[in-house]
Amino acid sequence: MRDTNTWMGRPIPDMDKQELATALKTAIGLLQSVPSASFLRSDVDVRETSAGTAVGRTFKWAFIPAGQLWSDEDRREAQSRLDEFAARHGLQGATVRFGRDRLEVEVPGRLQVEQVIALQNWLDTERETLDVSQVP
């Protein structure tokens, strides 16, 4: 089976290292030329904090306030998953916070567009991991 992804009319699997590097630089330039807010979904909010940037979203975890539901062990496990994710995405020092009905990640410093998108995806994954409606 052949990969159907192309860049500038060329199949990506057929591109050499230099062509891939050029394509990546161009794609990053395109991402950075668009306002970050245009990449945000309506269920995710991004705000500046005194320590950096916070990305969070509200959940309806079976209508039970998350701050009263999750144990310290749950919080440590979520932080451990975030630490692994952060190392791969240049988000070292990121901290996960559980609110009454939300999950938030605070990252030291400003975020690139691709980091915001990655954090949105991480929050979705955590929602599925922590969803109490799936607990037997």
C-alpha positions as CSV (number, residue, x, y, z in Angstrom):
1,M,0.0,0.0,0.0
2,R,1.3,3.4,-0.9
3,D,1.2,6.5,1.4
4,T,-1.0,9.2,-0.2
5,N,0.5,12.1,1.6
6,T,2.1,14.6,-0.7
7,W,3.9,17.9,-0.4
8,M,4.0,20.3,-3.4
9,G,2.9,17.4,-5.6
10,R,5.6,15.0,-4.5
11,P,4.8,11.9,-2.4
12,I,6.4,12.4,1.0
13,P,7.9,8.9,1.2
14,D,9.9,9.6,-2.1
15,M,11.4,12.8,-0.7
16,D,15.1,12.9,0.3
17,K,16.3,14.4,3.6
18,Q,17.0,17.9,2.1
19,E,13.5,18.0,0.5
20,L,11.9,17.0,3.8
21,A,13.9,19.6,5.7
22,T,12.8,22.3,3.3
23,A,9.1,21.1,3.5
24,L,9.3,21.2,7.3
25,K,10.7,24.7,7.4
26,T,8.0,25.9,5.1
27,A,5.3,24.2,7.1
28,I,6.6,25.7,10.3
29,G,6.7,29.2,8.7
30,L,3.0,28.7,7.6
31,L,2.0,27.7,11.1
32,Q,3.8,30.6,12.7
33,S,2.3,33.1,10.3
34,V,-1.2,32.4,11.4
35,P,-2.5,33.9,14.8
36,S,-2.4,31.2,17.5
37,A,-6.0,31.8,18.4
38,S,-7.1,30.4,15.0
39,F,-5.8,27.0,16.0
40,L,-7.7,26.9,19.3
41,R,-10.8,24.9,19.6
42,S,-13.7,26.5,21.5
43,D,-13.4,24.1,24.4
44,V,-9.7,25.0,25.1
45,D,-8.5,28.2,26.6
46,V,-5.0,29.7,26.6
47,R,-3.9,32.4,29.0
48,E,-0.7,34.0,30.2
49,T,0.2,33.5,33.8
50,S,2.9,35.1,35.9
51,A,4.9,31.8,35.4
52,G,4.3,31.4,31.7
53,T,1.3,30.0,29.8
54,A,-1.7,27.9,30.9
55,V,-3.6,25.7,28.5
56,G,-6.8,24.2,29.9
57,R,-10.2,22.9,29.2
58,T,-13.4,22.1,31.2
59,F,-14.8,18.6,31.4
60,K,-18.0,17.1,32.6
61,W,-16.5,14.1,34.3
62,A,-19.8,12.4,35.1
63,F,-20.7,15.7,36.8
64,I,-18.3,15.0,39.7
65,P,-15.9,17.9,40.5
66,A,-12.5,16.7,39.5
67,G,-10.8,18.4,42.5
68,Q,-12.9,16.1,44.8
69,L,-12.6,13.0,42.8
70,W,-8.9,12.5,42.0
71,S,-6.4,11.2,44.5
72,D,-2.8,12.3,44.9
73,E,-1.8,9.1,43.1
74,D,-4.0,10.1,40.1
75,R,-2.4,13.5,40.1
76,R,1.1,12.0,40.2
77,E,0.3,9.6,37.4
78,A,-1.1,12.5,35.2
79,Q,2.0,14.6,36.0
80,S,4.2,11.6,35.0
81,R,2.4,11.3,31.7
82,L,2.7,15.0,31.2
83,D,6.5,14.9,31.9
84,E,7.0,12.2,29.2
85,F,4.9,14.2,26.8
86,A,6.6,17.5,27.7
87,A,10.1,16.1,27.0
88,R,9.1,15.2,23.5
89,H,7.5,18.6,22.7
90,G,9.9,21.1,24.3
91,L,7.6,21.7,27.3
92,Q,9.9,20.9,30.2
93,G,8.7,22.2,33.5
94,A,5.0,21.8,32.6
95,T,2.7,21.2,35.5
96,V,-0.7,19.6,35.4
97,R,-3.4,21.1,37.6
98,F,-6.8,19.7,38.4
99,G,-9.6,22.2,39.0
100,R,-13.2,21.7,40.1
101,D,-14.3,20.9,36.6
102,R,-11.1,21.3,34.5
103,L,-7.7,20.1,33.7
104,E,-5.0,22.7,33.1
105,V,-1.3,22.6,32.1
106,E,1.0,25.4,33.0
107,V,4.2,25.8,31.0
108,P,7.0,28.2,31.8
109,G,7.3,30.7,29.0
110,R,5.5,31.4,25.8
111,L,4.3,28.5,23.5
112,Q,4.7,28.0,19.8
113,V,1.5,27.2,17.8
114,E,2.5,23.6,17.4
115,Q,3.0,23.3,21.2
116,V,-0.5,24.6,21.8
117,I,-2.0,22.1,19.3
118,A,0.0,19.3,20.9
119,L,-1.3,20.3,24.4
120,Q,-4.9,20.3,23.1
121,N,-4.4,16.8,22.0
122,W,-2.8,15.8,25.3
123,L,-5.8,17.2,27.2
124,D,-8.1,15.1,25.0
125,T,-6.0,12.0,25.8
126,E,-6.1,12.7,29.5
127,R,-9.8,13.2,29.4
128,E,-10.2,9.7,27.9
129,T,-7.7,8.3,30.5
130,L,-9.4,9.9,33.5
131,D,-13.1,9.6,32.3
132,V,-15.0,8.2,35.3
133,S,-17.9,7.3,33.1
134,Q,-15.8,4.5,31.7
135,V,-15.0,3.0,35.1
136,P,-16.9,-0.3,35.7
